Every structure is written in C-alpha cells, then in structure tokens.
Amino acid sequence: MLVLFQKYGAKVKEIDPVASHASGMENLPWTRLAGVVFLPKRKSTVDVAKLHSMSPERVREYIRDGDFASYYERPDEEMLALWRTGLEETRNIIMNDWA
C-alpha cells in the first residue's frame, strides 16, 4: 500500500509530537479569523481507546471541539514550515508518483 504524505506527517510530529486530528496544525496564518484569540495552553489529550466504546453522540460530547490534543494556535514560523513541507510533498506526488 502506498502511504502518502510521510514527510508532512513527520514534520507535524517534529513540531508537536502530541498533535493529532483537528489540531493547531491546521491554524495557518491565512485561515485565522480576525479578532479570535486562542488560549495559550494545550488541550487535554483525548483517550482514543475510549472512543471505540462510545456512541457518536457521546464522542461529540467527549471531544467537544474535534481537537484530540494540541495547542490551538502555533507560531507562524512553524506553520509556514509545515505548509512548505506539505506543498513540496504534494507537488512531488502529482509530478512523479501519481498512480
């Protein structure tokens, strides 16, 4: 099986080893809403094992905002490095490895 975006995933883990689904890794400078200020603390880690025994409704209650564990906003330098890594990897897949 072909695994795509290995460099992007590695860059995410380099920046924040705990980052996961819907984390601050999606908080690029151009996606931010004016006037929205995030708390400068990490969200508590979601116990993923618990999710398997919960109903969809209970999962939504447990996770609340969809973030599994991370900071809601990262420094622009980190976000731009992540963006460049994803962009380069995507271009390479399209130009060279597209099946």
Secondary structure, 3 states (H helix, E strand, C coil): CCCCCHHHHHHHHHHCCCCCCCCHHHCCHHHCCCCCCCCCCCCCCCCHHHHCCCCHHHHHHHHCCCCCCCCCCCCHHHHHHHHHHHHHHHHHHHHHHCC
